[in-house]
Amino acid sequence: MNQKKAILVAAFGTTYAAARQNAIDSVVTKIKQAFPEFETRLAFTAEMVIRRLWERDSINVENPLEALEALKTEGVKHVVIQPLHIIPGLEWKKLLRAIRRYHDSFERVSLGRPLLYFAKTEKSPDDYEEAALALLPQLPQTGEGQAVILMAHGSWDPANGCYFCFEWTLRKLGADRVHLATVEGCPDLYQVVDQLDQKSVKKVTLMPFMLVAGEHVFRDMAGDDESSWKSVLERHGYRVQVWTHGLGEVEAFQNLFVKRVAEAVSGNYEDLMELEL
């Protein structure tokens, strides 16, 4: 008898309809196509996003607890949880708390990992290099006096250090004109600008290192408000270009998340992921 199996895709979420369609739904569709024997569901971990979607648009999106309860009620035996988060930060930890509450409600629980998780060891792959190789073809060509700044969300959780590992990996692969700055962590934009000033950079391309191009991208990065990154850089005398596409729109990153699901389904690295559960 076939057991009921489900994949629960968990994203932070967005209130931008186009961003959801292009960068979240696109990943969910890829996962559905790769695993037709599984029922695939989507949950958002950001309660403020869930609340705003309901109040503004009457759109109901479940949080992970609600989604797991529904899967339990439906008699699902094996559930795979795949986050679309970039780092194992606060939203990842919130997701883990939900999974722990329902861990004994299913015969098998498989946990996928965020985009940046494992550094290469004898037992694990190099998530940082995989992500860097997916990003490199998206970067504009840069020459003398030019640079790229990646906007990451950032966190005051220790997982913010993942961004430093990622930038180091880009350097290792030759992308030495790419800098990463965070909205809510370290380094911030001004710390990166200090570095650019020392290198006599004149032209900067801003790109999001986020799953979706939502409010942070269109307001905080590329907006016309005086506090936006674009405006700050222009006041410092830089010529600025902006790229307003989230990682979830890029096929190479979509494929990385499909790969994460495949590894979770097959039980690869399960002994390492069990440390989280």
C-alpha angles and dihedrals in degrees: 000000000000113000119222111254130185141184116213111201111201120198131171087239137220139231091215108098095203092048091052092049095045102039109021107027089044091059092045090051091052090051092048091051093049095048109033091160090066129072105234122210134177129221132176121221096200108089092192090059092047091049094047093049090053096045096043104032106013087239113149117209120175124231117226094266092053092045093050091048090052092049090049091051090049091056099249110171103188121037126183116199115203119182121207091204120126099221134018092254135131096312090050091051090049088053091050091054090055092048092050090055091056100031093108093045093078134052090232132015118190120191124208121198136237122262094268113039119107124055110203116278134151088273103037141046127245105260091178095057092045091053093044092052089050091051101044096076089053094056120099118241110264130196137178112327094017132105143171123226116200114207111218124181095235130197141216086228115105087249086078084086088075088078092059090051090050094050090048089053090052089052090050089054092051101262093128095150093060119098128184123215130176135222094214108017144030132345099030126196095267092055089053092046088057088058093048092051089057090053096050092240114177104174127046132187114204117210131171119242089197134106094243135029098231137130096326091053101043097036109024098032109027104016127119094235113116091243096056118111090242092054094045092052093046090053087054088057100257125139105232134206122183132211111198105190126111124226090249089068091061116089093215091059092043087055091050091058090048087052090051090055092048091052091049092048092049092046095243111163089002091138090056095045091049087071086071094051 
